[in-house]
Amino acid sequence: MSPEMQQKALAWLEEKWVADRVCPICNARTWSVQNGIAELREFSGGDLIVGGQQGIYPAYLVMCKNCGYMHLFNAIAAGLVEKSEPRAER
């Protein structure tokens, strides 16, 4: 994740995360945005599907600096990546 994307992620969190920012595991209040965008894939009965219409959800992680607990946020909703249209099957 570029420094600009990381700043955008932080700004989005500042706007949206209005509840108390205490870690539910250790009660710390120090968080960091992890470098990189992760992918979550739709469950396909345990099979790996290459290509096709399987949904992929981009996400970024915010980690507690004390214990490592992580929150997962949708990178499309945060404006970090653009939603792409499914490709037509070949």
SEMARKE-841632 format. One record per atom (N, C-alpha, C, O): atom name; x, z, y; residue number from 1. Coordinates in Angstrom, 2 decimals, m for minus. Each point is the difference from the previous one (the first is absolute). Example, Ala and Ser with C-alpha at 12.3 -4.5 7.8 and 13.67 -1.06 7.14 Angstrom:
2
N,13.19,7.80,m5.69,1 .
CA,m0.89,0.00,1.19,1 .
C,0.90,0.00,1.20,1 .
O,1.04,0.66,m0.02,1 .
N,m1.39,m1.38,1.07,2 .
CA,0.82,0.06,1.19,2 .
C,m0.77,0.73,1.09,2 .
O,0.51,0.17,1.11,2 .
REM end
This chain:
90
N,0.85,0.00,m1.17,1 .
CA,m0.85,0.00,1.17,1 .
C,0.90,0.00,1.23,1 .
O,0.91,0.82,0.12,1 .
N,m1.17,m1.73,0.77,2 .
CA,0.80,m0.08,1.23,2 .
C,m0.28,1.22,0.88,2 .
O,m1.03,0.66,m0.16,2 .
N,1.94,m0.36,1.09,3 .
CA,m0.26,1.12,0.93,3 .
C,m1.30,m0.19,0.79,3 .
O,m0.69,0.98,0.29,3 .
N,0.36,m2.23,0.05,4 .
CA,m1.24,m0.26,0.72,4 .
C,m1.22,0.33,m0.86,4 .
O,m0.97,0.58,0.48,4 .
N,1.03,m0.97,m1.77,5 .
CA,m1.10,0.31,m0.90,5 .
C,m0.13,1.50,m0.21,5 .
O,m1.11,0.54,m0.08,5 .
N,2.23,0.14,m0.01,6 .
CA,m0.03,1.44,m0.19,6 .
C,m0.63,0.68,1.22,6 .
O,m0.78,0.95,m0.15,6 .
N,1.11,m1.42,1.35,7 .
CA,m0.61,0.54,1.22,7 .
C,m1.51,m0.28,0.03,7 .
O,m0.78,0.85,0.44,7 .
N,0.39,m2.03,m0.90,8 .
CA,m1.42,m0.35,m0.05,8 .
C,m0.72,0.91,m1.00,8 .
O,m1.11,0.46,0.27,8 .
N,1.73,m0.20,m1.41,9 .
CA,m0.58,0.91,m1.00,9 .
C,m0.16,1.40,0.58,9 .
O,m1.04,0.64,m0.20,9 .
N,2.05,m0.16,0.91,10 .
CA,m0.08,1.32,0.62,10 .
C,m1.10,0.06,1.06,10 .
O,m0.73,0.99,0.09,10 .
N,0.62,m2.03,0.72,11 .
CA,m1.03,m0.04,1.04,11 .
C,m1.39,0.01,m0.63,11 .
O,m0.91,0.67,0.49,11 .
N,0.74,m1.43,m1.57,12 .
CA,m1.29,m0.03,m0.70,12 .
C,m0.34,1.38,m0.54,12 .
O,m1.14,0.46,0.11,12 .
N,2.14,0.21,m0.70,13 .
CA,m0.22,1.35,m0.52,13 .
C,m0.37,0.97,1.11,13 .
O,m0.90,0.83,m0.18,13 .
N,1.57,m0.92,1.32,14 .
CA,m0.31,0.87,1.14,14 .
C,m1.46,m0.16,0.42,14 .
O,m0.66,0.98,0.35,14 .
N,0.18,m2.21,m0.38,15 .
CA,m1.38,m0.26,0.40,15 .
C,m1.01,0.46,m1.05,15 .
O,m1.03,0.58,0.34,15 .
N,1.32,m0.83,m1.60,16 .
CA,m0.98,0.23,m1.08,16 .
C,0.07,1.38,m0.65,16 .
O,m1.03,0.53,m0.42,16 .
N,2.22,0.06,0.33,17 .
CA,0.16,1.27,m0.72,17 .
C,m0.29,1.15,0.96,17 .
O,0.91,0.61,0.55,17 .
N,m2.20,m0.34,m0.36,18 .
CA,m0.42,1.01,0.96,18 .
C,m0.15,1.39,m0.63,18 .
O,m0.07,1.01,0.71,18 .
N,0.01,m0.95,m2.04,19 .
CA,m0.09,1.30,m0.68,19 .
C,1.35,0.70,0.04,19 .
O,1.02,m0.60,0.36,19 .
N,m1.01,1.86,m0.73,20 .
CA,1.24,0.77,m0.07,20 .
C,0.98,m0.71,m0.93,20 .
O,m0.38,m0.41,m1.10,20 .
N,1.60,0.25,1.51,21 .
CA,0.99,m0.75,m0.78,21 .
C,0.82,0.88,m0.92,21 .
O,1.19,m0.24,m0.20,21 .
N,m1.80,1.24,m0.36,22 .
CA,0.68,0.91,m0.91,22 .
C,0.03,m0.62,m1.41,22 .
O,m1.00,m0.56,m0.45,22 .
N,2.12,0.67,m0.21,23 .
CA,0.13,m0.50,m1.37,23 .
C,m0.86,0.85,m0.92,23 .
O,0.07,1.23,0.05,23 .
N,m0.89,m1.86,m0.90,24 .
CA,m0.86,0.79,m0.90,24 .
C,0.77,0.68,m1.13,24 .
O,m0.57,0.83,m0.71,24 .
N,1.83,m1.14,0.54,25 .
CA,0.81,0.59,m1.06,25 .
C,0.82,1.18,0.51,25 .
O,m0.03,1.08,m0.59,25 .
N,0.77,m1.28,1.69,26 .
CA,0.96,1.03,0.43,26 .
C,m0.29,0.59,1.39,26 .
O,0.72,0.89,0.45,26 .
N,m1.75,m1.39,0.22,27 .
CA,m0.39,0.46,1.35,27 .
C,0.98,m0.38,1.10,27 .
O,m0.12,0.50,1.12,27 .
N,1.09,m1.35,m1.41,28 .
CA,0.90,m0.49,1.06,28 .
C,m0.76,m0.97,0.90,28 .
O,m1.09,m0.45,m0.34,28 .
N,1.68,0.14,1.49,29 .
CA,m0.64,m0.91,0.95,29 .
C,0.96,m1.11,0.45,29 .
O,m0.16,m0.55,1.09,29 .
N,1.13,0.24,m1.91,30 .
CA,0.97,m1.03,0.36,30 .
C,m0.15,m1.18,m0.95,30 .
O,0.14,0.15,m1.22,30 .
N,m0.41,m1.31,1.78,31 .
CA,m0.28,m1.21,m0.78,31 .
C,0.92,m1.13,0.43,31 .
O,0.47,m0.02,1.14,31 .
N,m0.23,m0.93,m2.04,32 .
CA,0.78,m1.19,0.35,32 .
C,m0.68,m1.22,m0.60,32 .
O,m0.54,0.05,m1.10,32 .
N,0.58,m1.15,1.83,33 .
CA,m0.49,m1.28,m0.50,33 .
C,1.13,m0.61,m0.82,33 .
O,1.11,m0.17,0.48,33 .
N,m1.42,m0.15,m1.73,34 .
CA,1.01,m0.57,m0.89,34 .
C,0.26,m1.45,0.35,34 .
O,m0.89,m0.72,0.46,34 .
N,2.12,0.30,m0.68,35 .
CA,0.41,m1.35,0.35,35 .
C,m0.45,m0.97,m1.08,35 .
O,0.48,0.06,m1.13,35 .
N,m1.39,m0.94,1.47,36 .
CA,m0.46,m1.00,m0.94,36 .
C,m1.50,0.04,m0.21,36 .
O,m0.66,1.00,0.26,36 .
N,0.13,m2.12,m0.72,37 .
CA,m1.41,m0.13,m0.33,37 .
C,m0.08,m0.07,m1.52,37 .
O,0.73,m0.76,m0.63,37 .
N,m1.62,1.55,0.06,38 .
CA,m0.19,0.01,m1.45,38 .
C,m1.20,m0.88,m0.35,38 .
O,m0.79,m0.37,0.87,38 .
N,0.65,0.05,m2.16,39 .
CA,m1.15,m0.76,m0.48,39 .
C,m0.75,0.82,m1.04,39 .
O,0.61,0.59,m0.90,39 .
N,m1.91,m0.56,1.02,40 .
CA,m0.86,0.54,m1.04,40 .
C,m0.77,m1.17,m0.58,40 .
O,m0.52,m0.83,0.75,40 .
N,0.45,0.75,m2.05,41 .
CA,m0.71,m1.09,m0.65,41 .
C,m1.28,0.53,m0.64,41 .
O,m0.07,1.15,m0.43,41 .
N,m0.94,m2.02,0.38,42 .
CA,m1.22,0.36,m0.71,42 .
C,0.32,0.22,m1.46,42 .
O,0.84,m0.69,m0.58,42 .
N,m1.51,1.65,m0.01,43 .
CA,0.18,0.30,m1.42,43 .
C,m0.62,m1.12,m0.82,43 .
O,m1.13,m0.42,0.26,43 .
N,1.86,m0.08,m1.25,44 .
CA,m0.47,m1.11,m0.84,44 .
C,0.03,0.40,m1.46,44 .
O,0.48,m0.76,m0.85,44 .
N,m0.98,1.93,0.55,45 .
CA,m0.04,0.45,m1.39,45 .
C,1.37,0.26,m0.58,45 .
O,0.18,0.00,m1.21,45 .
N,0.79,0.21,2.08,46 .
CA,1.36,0.25,m0.48,46 .
C,0.85,m1.26,m0.12,46 .
O,1.20,0.09,m0.27,46 .
N,m1.80,m1.26,0.46,47 .
CA,0.73,m1.26,m0.09,47 .
C,0.60,m0.36,1.36,47 .
O,m0.59,0.29,1.04,47 .
N,1.75,m0.91,m1.06,48 .
CA,0.60,m0.52,1.22,48 .
C,m0.46,m1.44,0.16,48 .
O,0.22,m0.83,m0.88,48 .
N,m0.86,0.54,1.99,49 .
CA,m0.49,m1.35,0.26,49 .
C,0.89,m0.63,1.06,49 .
O,0.13,0.52,1.10,49 .
N,0.48,m1.63,m1.45,50 .
CA,0.86,m0.72,0.93,50 .
C,m0.82,m1.16,0.55,50 .
O,m0.54,m0.81,m0.75,50 .
N,0.44,0.75,2.08,51 .
CA,m0.84,m1.03,0.61,51 .
C,m1.45,0.43,m0.10,51 .
O,m0.28,1.20,m0.08,51 .
N,m0.64,m2.13,0.09,52 .
CA,m1.41,0.33,m0.15,52 .
C,m0.58,0.67,1.23,52 .
O,0.55,m0.11,1.10,52 .
N,m1.65,0.80,m1.28,53 .
CA,m0.74,0.58,1.12,53 .
C,0.10,1.52,0.07,53 .
O,m0.86,0.64,0.60,53 .
N,1.86,m0.08,m1.20,54 .
CA,0.17,1.45,0.03,54 .
C,0.26,0.46,1.42,54 .
O,0.80,m0.61,0.71,54 .
N,m1.48,1.68,m0.28,55 .
CA,0.17,0.52,1.34,55 .
C,1.28,0.79,0.14,55 .
O,0.37,0.78,m0.88,55 .
N,0.31,m0.98,2.00,56 .
CA,1.20,0.76,0.33,56 .
C,m0.25,0.65,1.36,56 .
O,m0.43,m0.66,0.95,56 .
N,0.70,1.96,m0.88,57 .
CA,m0.25,0.76,1.22,57 .
C,1.32,0.49,0.58,57 .
O,0.66,0.84,m0.62,57 .
N,m0.26,m1.34,1.78,58 .
CA,1.23,0.49,0.62,58 .
C,m0.22,1.38,0.61,58 .
O,m1.04,0.28,0.59,58 .
N,2.03,0.58,m0.75,59 .
CA,m0.13,1.37,0.49,59 .
C,1.35,0.49,0.50,59 .
O,1.05,m0.52,m0.39,59 .
N,m1.10,1.53,1.24,60 .
CA,1.23,0.67,0.39,60 .
C,m0.15,1.48,m0.25,60 .
O,m1.11,0.54,m0.01,60 .
N,2.23,0.11,m0.20,61 .
CA,0.02,1.39,m0.40,61 .
C,0.47,0.89,1.15,61 .
O,0.91,m0.35,0.75,61 .
N,m1.56,1.49,m0.64,62 .
CA,0.41,1.04,0.93,62 .
C,0.32,1.22,m0.86,62 .
O,m0.86,0.50,m0.72,62 .
N,2.11,m0.02,0.81,63 .
CA,0.48,1.04,m0.90,63 .
C,0.29,1.30,0.72,63 .
O,0.57,0.00,1.10,63 .
N,m0.96,1.10,m1.73,64 .
CA,0.35,1.33,0.51,64 .
C,1.51,0.17,m0.13,64 .
O,0.56,m0.20,m1.08,64 .
N,0.09,0.55,2.17,65 .
CA,1.46,0.15,m0.02,65 .
C,0.44,1.25,m0.77,65 .
O,1.18,0.11,m0.36,65 .
N,m2.08,0.80,0.10,66 .
CA,0.37,1.22,m0.70,66 .
C,m0.12,m0.15,m1.53,66 .
O,0.95,0.30,m0.72,66 .
N,m2.10,m0.75,0.24,67 .
CA,m0.22,m0.01,m1.46,67 .
C,m0.10,m1.39,m0.61,67 .
O,0.05,m0.14,m1.23,67 .
N,m0.21,m0.91,2.05,68 .
CA,m0.07,m1.36,m0.53,68 .
C,m1.41,m0.49,m0.29,68 .
O,m0.16,m1.14,m0.45,68 .
N,m0.86,1.96,0.68,69 .
CA,m1.39,m0.46,m0.19,69 .
C,m0.22,m1.23,0.88,69 .
O,0.48,m0.06,1.13,69 .
N,m1.24,m0.93,m1.66,70 .
CA,m0.19,m1.24,0.75,70 .
C,m1.47,m0.32,0.22,70 .
O,m0.83,0.16,m0.89,70 .
N,0.55,m0.63,2.10,71 .
CA,m1.30,m0.59,0.33,71 .
C,0.20,m1.51,m0.04,71 .
O,1.08,m0.51,0.33,71 .
N,m2.10,m0.20,m0.73,72 .
CA,0.04,m1.45,m0.11,72 .
C,m1.00,m0.57,1.00,72 .
O,m1.17,0.40,0.02,72 .
N,1.61,m1.35,0.83,73 .
CA,m0.86,m0.61,1.00,73 .
C,m0.01,m1.51,m0.17,73 .
O,1.02,m0.60,m0.34,73 .
N,m2.17,m0.01,0.58,74 .
CA,m0.16,m1.44,m0.13,74 .
C,0.73,m0.70,1.14,74 .
O,m0.29,0.24,1.17,74 .
N,1.24,m1.10,m1.50,75 .
CA,0.82,m0.68,1.01,75 .
C,m0.77,m1.06,0.76,75 .
O,0.37,m0.35,1.12,75 .
N,m1.45,m0.18,m1.71,76 .
CA,m0.84,m0.97,0.72,76 .
C,m0.80,0.73,1.07,76 .
O,m0.05,m0.44,1.15,76 .
N,m0.57,1.56,m1.52,77 .
CA,m0.79,0.77,0.95,77 .
C,0.85,0.49,1.17,77 .
O,m0.47,0.10,1.13,77 .
N,1.74,0.21,m1.42,78 .
CA,0.91,0.48,1.04,78 .
C,0.57,m1.14,0.84,78 .
O,0.70,0.26,0.99,78 .
N,m0.98,m1.51,m1.36,79 .
CA,0.49,m1.15,0.76,79 .
C,1.46,m0.34,m0.26,79 .
O,0.62,m0.70,0.79,79 .
N,m0.08,1.18,m1.91,80 .
CA,1.40,m0.28,m0.31,80 .
C,0.19,m1.33,m0.72,80 .
O,1.03,m0.65,0.15,80 .
N,m2.02,0.24,m0.90,81 .
CA,0.03,m1.30,m0.67,81 .
C,m1.37,m0.65,0.18,81 .
O,m1.00,0.68,0.19,81 .
N,0.97,m2.00,m0.25,82 .
CA,m1.25,m0.73,0.14,82 .
C,m0.64,m0.18,m1.36,82 .
O,0.67,m0.18,m1.01,82 .
N,m1.98,0.22,1.01,83 .
CA,m0.74,m0.25,m1.23,83 .
C,0.10,m1.47,m0.33,83 .
O,m0.24,m0.86,0.86,83 .
N,0.59,0.56,m2.09,84 .
CA,0.10,m1.40,m0.41,84 .
C,m1.19,m0.36,m0.86,84 .
O,m0.56,0.83,m0.71,84 .
N,0.18,m2.08,0.80,85 .
CA,m1.10,m0.50,m0.81,85 .
C,0.50,m0.27,m1.41,85 .
O,1.14,m0.43,m0.18,85 .
N,m1.97,0.66,m0.84,86 .
CA,0.44,m0.31,m1.37,86 .
C,0.35,m1.47,m0.14,86 .
O,m0.67,m0.87,0.55,86 .
N,1.73,0.61,m1.29,87 .
CA,0.40,m1.39,m0.24,87 .
C,m0.92,m0.64,m1.02,87 .
O,m0.47,0.66,m0.93,87 .
N,0.21,m1.94,1.10,88 .
CA,m0.80,m0.73,m0.97,88 .
C,0.81,m0.17,m1.27,88 .
O,1.22,m0.19,0.05,88 .
N,m1.90,0.25,m1.19,89 .
CA,0.70,m0.18,m1.27,89 .
C,0.48,m1.43,m0.12,89 .
O,m0.66,m0.94,0.45,89 .
N,1.82,0.79,m1.06,90 .
CA,0.57,m1.35,m0.13,90 .
C,m0.39,m0.62,m1.29,90 .
O,0.39,m1.13,m0.29,90 .
REM end
